[in-house]
Amino acid sequence: NMSLIYKICDVDLWEKAKAEGHFIGADIDLRDGFIHFSTAEQLGETLRLHFEGVKNLLLLTIDGGELDVKWEPARTGKLFPHLYDILPLSAVLRVTPILLDDDGHHILSSQL
């Protein structure tokens, strides 16, 4: 499903979002002025580059079709989904923990 996009976020950030009723983004999102998302194909690379060994992460599965997503090139030239807005919690379809294996690598669920 092309409209599904994903956000990796830590548990505390998600708890804060639930309390506030919307998700404004992580520090990097606030700094860049948009919320960074990944496609299913991009998730592994995003985890490797930005979250290596990090615990307490969640994977938010989001209906990108509900949002005004802009597809913009990253440094690699690949297009990534960006949102220049807050993320309404209504667009979040599923929240699943991202587990670490014994080597500290993230295990992505086979649901993707």
RAVENSUL-V523112 format. One record per residue. N is the residue number from 1. D_CENTER is the distance of its C-alpha to the mean C-alpha in Angstrom with 1 decimal. Layout:
n=N d_center=D_CENTER
n=N d_center=D_CENTER
//
This chain:
n=1 d_center=16.4
n=2 d_center=15.4
n=3 d_center=13.8
n=4 d_center=11.0
n=5 d_center=7.5
n=6 d_center=4.3
n=7 d_center=0.9
n=8 d_center=3.4
n=9 d_center=6.0
n=10 d_center=9.8
n=11 d_center=12.2
n=12 d_center=14.2
n=13 d_center=11.6
n=14 d_center=11.0
n=15 d_center=14.8
n=16 d_center=15.4
n=17 d_center=13.4
n=18 d_center=15.4
n=19 d_center=18.5
n=20 d_center=18.1
n=21 d_center=17.2
n=22 d_center=14.2
n=23 d_center=11.0
n=24 d_center=12.1
n=25 d_center=9.3
n=26 d_center=9.7
n=27 d_center=12.8
n=28 d_center=11.8
n=29 d_center=10.5
n=30 d_center=13.9
n=31 d_center=15.7
n=32 d_center=14.7
n=33 d_center=15.2
n=34 d_center=12.1
n=35 d_center=8.4
n=36 d_center=6.6
n=37 d_center=4.7
n=38 d_center=6.1
n=39 d_center=8.9
n=40 d_center=10.1
n=41 d_center=12.5
n=42 d_center=10.4
n=43 d_center=8.3
n=44 d_center=11.5
n=45 d_center=12.2
n=46 d_center=9.1
n=47 d_center=9.8
n=48 d_center=13.4
n=49 d_center=13.4
n=50 d_center=11.4
n=51 d_center=11.3
n=52 d_center=14.6
n=53 d_center=16.4
n=54 d_center=14.2
n=55 d_center=14.9
n=56 d_center=13.6
n=57 d_center=10.0
n=58 d_center=8.4
n=59 d_center=6.3
n=60 d_center=5.8
n=61 d_center=7.7
n=62 d_center=8.5
n=63 d_center=11.8
n=64 d_center=11.5
n=65 d_center=15.3
n=66 d_center=15.4
n=67 d_center=14.0
n=68 d_center=15.7
n=69 d_center=13.2
n=70 d_center=14.7
n=71 d_center=14.5
n=72 d_center=15.5
n=73 d_center=16.6
n=74 d_center=15.2
n=75 d_center=18.0
n=76 d_center=18.4
n=77 d_center=19.1
n=78 d_center=16.3
n=79 d_center=14.8
n=80 d_center=11.1
n=81 d_center=9.9
n=82 d_center=10.2
n=83 d_center=11.1
n=84 d_center=14.2
n=85 d_center=14.3
n=86 d_center=13.1
n=87 d_center=10.9
n=88 d_center=13.5
n=89 d_center=13.0
n=90 d_center=15.1
n=91 d_center=12.4
n=92 d_center=10.4
n=93 d_center=12.4
n=94 d_center=11.6
n=95 d_center=10.4
n=96 d_center=11.3
n=97 d_center=12.1
n=98 d_center=11.4
n=99 d_center=15.0
n=100 d_center=16.8
n=101 d_center=19.9
n=102 d_center=23.2
n=103 d_center=22.5
n=104 d_center=19.3
n=105 d_center=17.1
n=106 d_center=14.1
n=107 d_center=15.0
n=108 d_center=12.7
n=109 d_center=14.2
n=110 d_center=16.6
n=111 d_center=15.4
n=112 d_center=13.2
//
